[in-house]
Amino acid sequence: MQTGAIEHNLLVGVDYLQFESDIGYEDAAAPSIDLYNPTTAKSTPACSTLPPPVTAVISLLKNARPGCICRIRCALASGY
């Protein structure tokens, strides 16, 4: 479509996004680290002194999202 010296292109459409995601993880305590005097030795406390790990948490995420697109591009028409 052209209006005087400007040419217009119109794009319209629809889109649809659907996804599922499961996430599982475990959380556990770790020995503290001195940031100002770290040691490279692997001296970790005995496992009996650390609390047991937290059980795995599994999360299921479902999402569906419809959408629409409307785009207008304007440019000088050829010959101007």
GUDO-485015 format. One record per residue: residue number from 1; residue in one letter; chain; x, y, z of N, C-alpha, C in turn. Coordinates in nm, 2 decimals, padded with zeros to 4 digits, always signed. Example, Ala and Ser with C-alpha at 12.3 -4.5 7.8 and 13.67 -1.06 7.14 Angstrom:
2
+-------+-------+------+--------+--------+--------+--------+--------+--------+--------+--------+--------+
: vexke : rotor : nuvo :   n_xx :   n_yy :   n_zz :  ca_xx :  ca_yy :  ca_zz :   c_xx :   c_yy :   c_zz :
+-------+-------+------+--------+--------+--------+--------+--------+--------+--------+--------+--------+
:     1 :     a :    A : +01.32 : -00.57 : +00.78 : +01.23 : -00.45 : +00.78 : +01.32 : -00.33 : +00.78 :
:     2 :     s :    A : +01.28 : -00.22 : +00.71 : +01.37 : -00.11 : +00.71 : +01.29 : +00.00 : +00.79 :
+-------+-------+------+--------+--------+--------+--------+--------+--------+--------+--------+--------+
REM end
This chain:
80
+-------+-------+------+--------+--------+--------+--------+--------+--------+--------+--------+--------+
: vexke : rotor : nuvo :   n_xx :   n_yy :   n_zz :  ca_xx :  ca_yy :  ca_zz :   c_xx :   c_yy :   c_zz :
+-------+-------+------+--------+--------+--------+--------+--------+--------+--------+--------+--------+
:     1 :     m :    A : +00.08 : -00.11 : +00.00 : +00.00 : +00.00 : +00.00 : +00.09 : +00.12 : +00.00 :
:     2 :     q :    A : +00.05 : +00.23 : -00.07 : +00.13 : +00.35 : -00.08 : +00.04 : +00.47 : -00.06 :
:     3 :     t :    A : +00.09 : +00.56 : +00.02 : +00.02 : +00.69 : +00.05 : +00.12 : +00.80 : +00.02 :
:     4 :     g :    A : +00.11 : +00.85 : -00.10 : +00.21 : +00.96 : -00.14 : +00.35 : +00.90 : -00.16 :
:     5 :     a :    A : +00.44 : +00.96 : -00.09 : +00.58 : +00.91 : -00.11 : +00.62 : +00.80 : -00.01 :
:     6 :     i :    A : +00.52 : +00.76 : +00.07 : +00.55 : +00.65 : +00.17 : +00.48 : +00.52 : +00.14 :
:     7 :     e :    A : +00.56 : +00.42 : +00.14 : +00.51 : +00.28 : +00.11 : +00.49 : +00.21 : +00.24 :
:     8 :     h :    A : +00.38 : +00.14 : +00.26 : +00.34 : +00.07 : +00.39 : +00.33 : -00.08 : +00.36 :
:     9 :     n :    A : +00.40 : -00.15 : +00.45 : +00.38 : -00.30 : +00.45 : +00.32 : -00.34 : +00.58 :
:    10 :     l :    A : +00.21 : -00.41 : +00.58 : +00.14 : -00.46 : +00.69 : +00.15 : -00.61 : +00.71 :
:    11 :     l :    A : +00.19 : -00.65 : +00.83 : +00.20 : -00.79 : +00.86 : +00.12 : -00.82 : +00.98 :
:    12 :     v :    A : +00.02 : -00.91 : +00.97 : -00.06 : -00.95 : +01.09 : -00.05 : -01.10 : +01.10 :
:    13 :     g :    A : -00.07 : -01.15 : +01.22 : -00.06 : -01.29 : +01.24 : -00.09 : -01.33 : +01.39 :
:    14 :     v :    A : -00.10 : -01.46 : +01.41 : -00.12 : -01.51 : +01.55 : -00.01 : -01.61 : +01.58 :
:    15 :     d :    A : +00.02 : -01.62 : +01.71 : +00.12 : -01.72 : +01.75 : +00.07 : -01.78 : +01.88 :
:    16 :     y :    A : +00.12 : -01.90 : +01.91 : +00.08 : -01.97 : +02.03 : +00.21 : -02.04 : +02.09 :
:    17 :     l :    A : +00.23 : -02.02 : +02.22 : +00.35 : -02.08 : +02.28 : +00.30 : -02.17 : +02.40 :
:    18 :     q :    A : +00.34 : -02.29 : +02.40 : +00.31 : -02.39 : +02.51 : +00.43 : -02.46 : +02.55 :
:    19 :     f :    A : +00.46 : -02.47 : +02.68 : +00.58 : -02.54 : +02.72 : +00.55 : -02.60 : +02.86 :
:    20 :     e :    A : +00.63 : -02.71 : +02.89 : +00.63 : -02.77 : +03.02 : +00.77 : -02.79 : +03.06 :
:    21 :     s :    A : +00.79 : -02.78 : +03.19 : +00.93 : -02.79 : +03.25 : +00.92 : -02.85 : +03.39 :
:    22 :     d :    A : +01.00 : -02.95 : +03.41 : +01.01 : -03.01 : +03.55 : +01.15 : -02.98 : +03.60 :
:    23 :     i :    A : +01.15 : -02.94 : +03.73 : +01.28 : -02.90 : +03.79 : +01.29 : -02.99 : +03.92 :
:    24 :     g :    A : +01.41 : -03.05 : +03.93 : +01.43 : -03.12 : +04.06 : +01.57 : -03.09 : +04.11 :
:    25 :     y :    A : +01.58 : -03.07 : +04.24 : +01.71 : -03.04 : +04.29 : +01.72 : -03.09 : +04.44 :
:    26 :     e :    A : +01.84 : -03.09 : +04.49 : +01.86 : -03.12 : +04.63 : +01.94 : -03.01 : +04.69 :
:    27 :     d :    A : +01.92 : -02.99 : +04.82 : +01.99 : -02.88 : +04.89 : +02.06 : -02.95 : +05.01 :
:    28 :     a :    A : +02.18 : -02.91 : +05.03 : +02.26 : -02.97 : +05.14 : +02.35 : -02.87 : +05.20 :
:    29 :     a :    A : +02.39 : -02.89 : +05.32 : +02.49 : -02.80 : +05.39 : +02.63 : -02.83 : +05.34 :
:    30 :     a :    A : +02.71 : -02.73 : +05.35 : +02.85 : -02.74 : +05.31 : +02.94 : -02.67 : +05.42 :
:    31 :     p :    A : +03.06 : -02.71 : +05.44 : +03.14 : -02.65 : +05.54 : +03.17 : -02.50 : +05.50 :
:    32 :     s :    A : +03.19 : -02.41 : +05.60 : +03.21 : -02.27 : +05.57 : +03.35 : -02.25 : +05.51 :
:    33 :     i :    A : +03.36 : -02.14 : +05.44 : +03.49 : -02.11 : +05.37 : +03.53 : -01.97 : +05.42 :
:    34 :     d :    A : +03.65 : -01.95 : +05.46 : +03.71 : -01.82 : +05.50 : +03.75 : -01.75 : +05.38 :
:    35 :     l :    A : +03.68 : -01.65 : +05.34 : +03.71 : -01.58 : +05.22 : +03.85 : -01.50 : +05.22 :
:    36 :     y :    A : +03.89 : -01.46 : +05.34 : +04.02 : -01.39 : +05.35 : +04.14 : -01.48 : +05.37 :
:    37 :     n :    A : +04.11 : -01.61 : +05.40 : +04.22 : -01.70 : +05.42 : +04.18 : -01.84 : +05.38 :
:    38 :     p :    A : +04.15 : -01.86 : +05.25 : +04.10 : -01.99 : +05.21 : +04.21 : -02.09 : +05.21 :
:    39 :     t :    A : +04.17 : -02.22 : +05.24 : +04.27 : -02.32 : +05.23 : +04.24 : -02.41 : +05.11 :
:    40 :     t :    A : +04.34 : -02.46 : +05.05 : +04.31 : -02.55 : +04.94 : +04.31 : -02.70 : +04.98 :
:    41 :     a :    A : +04.34 : -02.73 : +05.10 : +04.33 : -02.86 : +05.15 : +04.18 : -02.91 : +05.15 :
:    42 :     k :    A : +04.16 : -03.03 : +05.12 : +04.02 : -03.08 : +05.12 : +03.99 : -03.14 : +05.26 :
:    43 :     s :    A : +03.99 : -03.05 : +05.36 : +03.96 : -03.09 : +05.49 : +03.81 : -03.06 : +05.52 :
:    44 :     t :    A : +03.73 : -03.16 : +05.49 : +03.59 : -03.14 : +05.51 : +03.55 : -03.22 : +05.64 :
:    45 :     p :    A : +03.46 : -03.17 : +05.71 : +03.42 : -03.24 : +05.84 : +03.36 : -03.37 : +05.80 :
:    46 :     a :    A : +03.35 : -03.46 : +05.90 : +03.29 : -03.59 : +05.88 : +03.15 : -03.57 : +05.84 :
:    47 :     c :    A : +03.10 : -03.66 : +05.76 : +02.96 : -03.65 : +05.72 : +02.86 : -03.65 : +05.83 :
:    48 :     s :    A : +02.90 : -03.71 : +05.94 : +02.81 : -03.72 : +06.06 : +02.79 : -03.58 : +06.12 :
:    49 :     t :    A : +02.88 : -03.48 : +06.10 : +02.86 : -03.35 : +06.16 : +02.78 : -03.26 : +06.07 :
:    50 :     l :    A : +02.75 : -03.29 : +05.95 : +02.67 : -03.21 : +05.86 : +02.52 : -03.26 : +05.87 :
:    51 :     p :    A : +02.43 : -03.16 : +05.86 : +02.29 : -03.20 : +05.86 : +02.26 : -03.28 : +05.73 :
:    52 :     p :    A : +02.16 : -03.37 : +05.73 : +02.12 : -03.45 : +05.61 : +02.07 : -03.36 : +05.51 :
:    53 :     p :    A : +02.08 : -03.40 : +05.38 : +02.03 : -03.31 : +05.27 : +01.88 : -03.30 : +05.27 :
:    54 :     v :    A : +01.83 : -03.19 : +05.22 : +01.69 : -03.17 : +05.21 : +01.64 : -03.26 : +05.09 :
:    55 :     t :    A : +01.53 : -03.32 : +05.11 : +01.48 : -03.40 : +05.00 : +01.46 : -03.32 : +04.87 :
:    56 :     a :    A : +01.47 : -03.39 : +04.76 : +01.45 : -03.33 : +04.63 : +01.32 : -03.26 : +04.62 :
:    57 :     v :    A : +01.32 : -03.15 : +04.56 : +01.20 : -03.07 : +04.53 : +01.17 : -03.08 : +04.38 :
:    58 :     i :    A : +01.06 : -03.13 : +04.34 : +01.03 : -03.14 : +04.20 : +00.91 : -03.04 : +04.17 :
:    59 :     s :    A : +00.93 : -02.96 : +04.07 : +00.83 : -02.86 : +04.04 : +00.80 : -02.88 : +03.89 :
:    60 :     l :    A : +00.67 : -02.88 : +03.86 : +00.62 : -02.89 : +03.72 : +00.56 : -02.76 : +03.68 :
:    61 :     l :    A : +00.61 : -02.70 : +03.58 : +00.56 : -02.57 : +03.53 : +00.50 : -02.59 : +03.40 :
:    62 :     k :    A : +00.38 : -02.55 : +03.38 : +00.31 : -02.56 : +03.25 : +00.26 : -02.42 : +03.22 :
:    63 :     n :    A : +00.28 : -02.38 : +03.09 : +00.24 : -02.25 : +03.05 : +00.19 : -02.25 : +02.91 :
:    64 :     a :    A : +00.08 : -02.19 : +02.88 : +00.03 : -02.17 : +02.74 : +00.00 : -02.02 : +02.72 :
:    65 :     r :    A : +00.05 : -01.97 : +02.61 : +00.03 : -01.82 : +02.59 : +00.00 : -01.80 : +02.44 :
:    66 :     p :    A : -00.13 : -01.75 : +02.42 : -00.16 : -01.71 : +02.28 : -00.12 : -01.57 : +02.26 :
:    67 :     g :    A : -00.10 : -01.53 : +02.14 : -00.06 : -01.39 : +02.11 : -00.09 : -01.35 : +01.97 :
:    68 :     c :    A : -00.08 : -01.22 : +01.94 : -00.11 : -01.17 : +01.81 : +00.00 : -01.07 : +01.77 :
:    69 :     i :    A : +00.02 : -01.06 : +01.64 : +00.13 : -00.98 : +01.58 : +00.07 : -00.88 : +01.49 :
:    70 :     c :    A : +00.11 : -00.75 : +01.50 : +00.07 : -00.65 : +01.40 : +00.19 : -00.56 : +01.38 :
:    71 :     r :    A : +00.24 : -00.56 : +01.26 : +00.36 : -00.48 : +01.23 : +00.34 : -00.40 : +01.11 :
:    72 :     i :    A : +00.37 : -00.27 : +01.11 : +00.36 : -00.19 : +01.00 : +00.50 : -00.13 : +00.97 :
:    73 :     r :    A : +00.55 : -00.15 : +00.85 : +00.68 : -00.10 : +00.81 : +00.65 : +00.01 : +00.70 :
:    74 :     c :    A : +00.71 : +00.13 : +00.73 : +00.70 : +00.24 : +00.64 : +00.84 : +00.27 : +00.58 :
:    75 :     a :    A : +00.84 : +00.30 : +00.45 : +00.96 : +00.34 : +00.38 : +00.93 : +00.43 : +00.27 :
:    76 :     l :    A : +01.03 : +00.51 : +00.23 : +01.01 : +00.59 : +00.11 : +00.99 : +00.50 : -00.01 :
:    77 :     a :    A : +00.89 : +00.54 : -00.09 : +00.86 : +00.46 : -00.21 : +00.97 : +00.49 : -00.32 :
:    78 :     s :    A : +01.00 : +00.39 : -00.40 : +01.10 : +00.41 : -00.51 : +01.06 : +00.52 : -00.60 :
:    79 :     g :    A : +01.16 : +00.60 : -00.64 : +01.13 : +00.71 : -00.73 : +01.12 : +00.84 : -00.65 :
:    80 :     y :    A : +01.14 : +00.84 : -00.52 : +01.14 : +00.96 : -00.44 : +01.27 : +00.99 : -00.39 :
+-------+-------+------+--------+--------+--------+--------+--------+--------+--------+--------+--------+
REM end
